[in-house]
Amino acid sequence: MKIDAGISGWGVLVFWLIAVILTSGDSNVLQAIFFVVDVIEFVIWCLPSGYINKQGWWSPNYDNDVEVPSLRNE
């Protein structure tokens, strides 16, 4: 599985910092927020490679589109 370079290093650092901040207290609210952030992180890592481009912006990669020929007899 290939991970996009735009989120690999910075993504791990940001989510790690958020985890440290949110789990440093005993508050149930902070732990709930951490759980939501953890789910968002999981969704981001499960996106197909190329969905996030090299700049790290949220955009589909249209460069790899494959043109499917029509099944009609035209």
Buried (B, 14 or more C-beta within 10 A) or exposed (E): EEBBEBBEEEBEEEBEEBBEEBEEEEEEEBEEBBEEBBEEBEEBBEBEEBEBBEEBEEEEBEEEEEEEEEEEEE
